Amino acid sequence: MTSLGFEVALRCRACMIQSIRGGTGSRTFTSTSRSQKHAPSTGSLPTFPETSSPELDSILSTFRSKVFVPSHLLRRHKNLIYRPKMAATLTNDPVEVEIGTEHIQLEPINKLWDEPSLKKSFTRMLDLMAEPRDWRTLPDFLTGLHTAKRKFKSHSTVKMVRRANEAEMQSVVMECVRRVESTGFALQALPLVREVMLGAHLRAQQAGWEEEGTINALAQAEQIVEFMEDPRHRGEKRIAQKDPRVQPDILGIPLELAALRAVRYTGGKDEDGKVAMYAERVVKTWNNADFNVRSFEEGSWYDADDKLLTWAPVWMGLKMASKVLDSNSTLGKSVAKILKQTEQIIKDAKVVMETKAPHGRLQRKLPRGTGVYGSLATL
């Protein structure tokens, strides 16, 4: 290259850097997310308080700086942090941007090496969550991911809800559901909705089926039913056979909670009509019942435990409803009919669990379905 050509190249490179900075000299460029015409979010960056685990803090911090910050940047600033040839310039002459109320100093990012693996990191995060304050980081974490257009596999969200249910942190799951527009946590996929609704049952179970716990669990189940009808969750989808809104095992949980409340705490009276309402919805959707909701081998103890997990709450709901409703009414007769079918499912599943499931020292922990059924069987 001639000396003249080399000088022109240097000038062009200098012009590019100057245009990115928006001025001359050492002036920094600031831009709020509201002014970004093509910004994916108008909100602020998620902020995470200190958790009980330094490793968890590190994972959250890494996602914030390597994934969430770039999602709020203008295209020219993204080019600045991602282009390898700009790394030295950015390091030697820092650029600061304003996102929301924060001033963020940009840093070079190698997408291949610096961006964390979502699957691996999230699995580790769930393992590290030991206290309520750890779980409370989830809604903001999901918000950051949604803004950055980083999506989970469906089994990861189901795992998250299952772990939260086991940790008695259903309130965090419900916060994610309520903030669906920012978290992207929509109640659409059947496995996810089943686990979210199961959380309402477990809330009452974890409270020892006491009156207040049962009432609160029923309120949570009814919120889930309402959210399933919310356009923010269901979108424009029409009701189909596999729609969560018409699954008797899902609707059976608010029936269970309403009927248990009536039998145990209101003298067997359906004072607000909720037992009849949910019993009717379960009866009307019974033809949609899927007695093999997961892909376990038929007759295996995994399959049997899954049947107990899914259908034991429905069995209890129908059983308690039959004590509340008029047995001579059309609804009462329909409830009695499907109760017999459900009792047979439970009976068959128990036989498989007794003959094929590991027991004693071979059993690492109580299978989930067995635990749910056992809690109900004592009522």
N, C-alpha and C positions, 0 to 999 in steps of 0.2 A: 504494500500500500504506500502511495506517495505521502509526503509530509502534509500536503494540502488535504488529501483524502482522510488521513488520520485525524487532522484537526477538526474536519467537518463531523466525523463520527463522534468525537468527544463532545462537540457542541450539541449534537442531536441527543446523546445520552444525558447530558446535563439538562436539556430542555425537558426530557421525559420525567426526570426526577423532580424538577421544579414544578411541572404541571401536577404531579401527584401530591406534592406538598401544598399546592395552592398559593404559592408566593415565592419570594426570594429570601435569601439569607437563612436564618435559623428558625423562622416562624413555623409553628406547628399548625396543622390543619385540624379543625374540630368539626364534627358533624353529628347531630343527634339522630337517633333512629327515626324520629318523626319526619325528618326532612329527606329521608332516603326514598326516592321515587320507586325503587325496585327492592326495597328492604323487605325481608320475610316477616318482620315483626315490628310493631310500634312500641313494644314493652321494653322494660329494662332487663338487664342481665340477671339471671338467677343468682342469688346470694345465699351461701350456705354457712350456717353457724357451725361452731366447733361440735364435733360428734364425740362419741366415746372411744373412737378408734383413730389413731394417727394415719393408719393405712387408708381408712375410709375417707378421711379428710383429703389425703393425697389424690385419691381417685377422683373425687368431686372437683378438686382444684384443677386437675389435668383436663377434665372434660370442659370446665369453664373456660380455660385459656386456649385450648387447642381445638375445641369444637363449637362452643357457644359464642365466644367472641367473634370468630370469623363469620358466623351466620348473621351478624348485625352490621357487617361492613359493606361499604359501597364497593362496586366492582374494581375501581382503581386501587382501593386499599387491599382488596383480596389479591390483586396482582402483585402488590408490593410485598405481602407476606409469603406468598406461595412461589414466586419466581426465584429460582436459585441464584440467578445473576444479581438479584437485588439484596441478597442476604447481607453482604458485607456493608453495603451502603446503609441499610436499615440499622445495622448494629453500630456503626460508627457515627451516624447522624440520626438519632431516634425521631420517630414520628408519633405524635399523640393524637388520639381521636376521642370524641365525647360520645358516649352511648348512654342514653338516659341522663342520669345525674353523675355518671362516673367518667373519669378521665383515664383512658386505657392507653398504655404505651404498646405499640405494635412490636411484634417480634417475629423473626423468620420461622416458618413452619414447613417441615418436610412431611407431606401427606402420608408418605409410605412409612416413615419411622416415628413421627411424632404423634400422629392421631391414634388414640387408644382403640383397642378392639371392644366394640360394644358388648358382644356376647360374653367374652371372657371377663371384662370389667364388671358387668352387671351381675354375673354369677357370683363373683367375689364380693361385691357390695352386699348382696343378700346374705352371704355367709357372715359378714362382719356386723350386721345390724343386730345389736344386743339390747339397746335401750329405746324407749319411745322417741327420744330426740333424734336418733339415727333414722328411724322410719319416717319421721316428719320431713326429711329432706326429699322424699320421693316425688311429691307433686311438682316442686320446682325443678327437680332433675328431669322429669318427663316433659315439663314445659320447655326446657332448654333443648331437649332432643327433638321435640315437635317443631320448634322454630328452625332447628338445623336440618330438618327433614331426614333425621336418622330414625329408622323404624325398627321395632322389635319383631322377632318371629313370634307367632301367636303363642307358642308354648312358653315363651319367656314371660309374657304378661300373665298367663295362667299360673306359672310358678310363683311370680311375685305376689299375686293375690293369695295363693295357698299359704305361702310363708307368712304373710301379714295376718291371715286368719288364725294361724297357729300361734302367732305372737300376740293375739288379742288386739291387733291394730287395725280393725275394720274401719275405724274412723279415717285413717289415712287413705284407704281404698275409696271410701265415699267422697273424700275431698278430691281425689283424682277424677272421679265420675262427675262431680259437680262442676269441675273446671274443664270440661271436655273440650271447649273451644281452644284452650291454651295447652292442655295436656295431650289431646288427641286420644284420650282413653274412652273410646266409644263402646257402648254396650250393644254389640252386633254379633260377634262370633259366639256360637253356642257354648263351647267349652269355657270361655271367659265368663259369660253371663251365669252359667251354672255355678262356677266357683264364687263369683261375687254374691249371688243369692245364698249360697251355702253359708257365707259369712254371717248372714242374719240369723240363721239357725244356730250356728256356733256361738253367736253372741249370747243367746238365751241359755244355751247349754253351759257356757263358761260362767254364767251368773247363777248356776244351780237351779235354773227354772223358777227363780223367785219372781214375784209379781212385777216389780219395777224392771227387771232385766227382760222379762217376756214382753212387756209393753214397749220397751225401747227397741227390742229386736223386731217386733211387728212394725213399728214405725219405719225402721230401716228397710224392711222388706217392701213396704208400700212405696217408699221413695224409689226403690229400684224399679218397681212396676211402672211408676210414673216416668222415670227417666227412659225406660224402654220405649215409651210413646213420644218422647221428646224428639222433634226433628233434628236436633243437633246430634243425637245418637243414632237414630234410624235412617237419617238421610231421606231419600225419596223412594226407598224400597217398599214394595208392596208386601203384604203378609203372604208368606208361603208356608209349606208344611214344616220346614226346618227353622222357621222364625222363632226366636226365643220367646216372643210374646204369646205364642200359642203352644207352649210345651207344658204338659201337665206336671212334670217333675219340678219345673221352675215355679209355676203357680201354686204347687202343693205346699211350698214353704210358708207363704203368707197364710194359707188355709190352716196349716199346722199351728202356727203361732196364734192366730185368731181363735181357733177352736180350743187350744190349751188354755188360753186366757179365760174363755167363757166357762169351761168346765171347772177350772181350778180357782178362779177368782171372781166370777159373777154369778155363781149359783147355777151354772148350766144354761144361762139365758144369753141369747144372741142379741144383746142390747142395741148394738149399732148396725146389725144386719150384715156384718162382715163375714161371718161364718157362711151364711147362705150365699153371699155374693161370690166368694172365692170357691166354694164347693160347686156352684153352678159353672164357673169358668173351668174348673178341673174336669168336670163331667163333659162339657162341650168340646174340650180339646183332647179327650182321652184317646181318640183314634190316632192322634199324633205321637202317642207314647212310643219311645224307643227304649226297649229293655236291654239293648246292648250299646250304651252310649259311647263306649270307647272300644278300641280294637283289640281287646284282650281275647285270648282263645276261649271259646265257649266251654264252660265246665272247669276252667282253671280257678284257683283260689283268688287270683287277681280279679278275674271277672266277677266272682261271687262277692268279693269285698266291695267292688265298685257298685254292684247292684244294691248292696246294703247302704252304701253312702248316698246313692241317688234316690232310692225308693223308700228307705226307712222313714224319712220325714213325711213323705206322702202318705205312707201307711198310717202313721200317727195322726196326721191331719184328718184322714177319712174316718179313722176309728173314733176320734174325739167328736168330729162333726156328726157322726151317727148318734151320739148321745145328746146332741143339741137340737138337731132337726127332727121334724115330725116323721117318724118311720113310715107313716101311711101316705105321705105326700109323694108326688112324682120325683122331686129332688131327693128325698130321703131314700126312696127305693133305688134310684140310680147310684147314690153314694154306696149303699149296701152291696150293690152288684159289683162295682169296681173295687170295693174294699176286699172282697173275696179273691179277686185276681191278684191284688197287691199282696195279700197275706200268703198266697202260694209262692209268689216271687221271693218273699222274705224267707219262707220256710225252706225252699230249695237252696237258696244262697247259704243259709245257716248250715245245712247238711254238708255242702262242699267245704265251707270253712272249717267245720269240725273234723273232716276226714283228710283234707289236703293241705290246709294252711300250717305253717310251722308253729310249734308250741314250745313252751318252756325256754330252755337256753337257746334254741334255734330261732326264736322270735326276738328280733332286735328291738322292735317297738310295736305297740298295739296297732294293727291296721286301722286306717281311718274309718272305713265303713263299719267295722266291728265296734269301734269306739262310739260312733254315732248311734248305732242300734242299741248298744248296751246302755247308753244314757237314757234312751227313750223307754226301753223295756222295764225300767225300774219305776216309771211314773204310774 
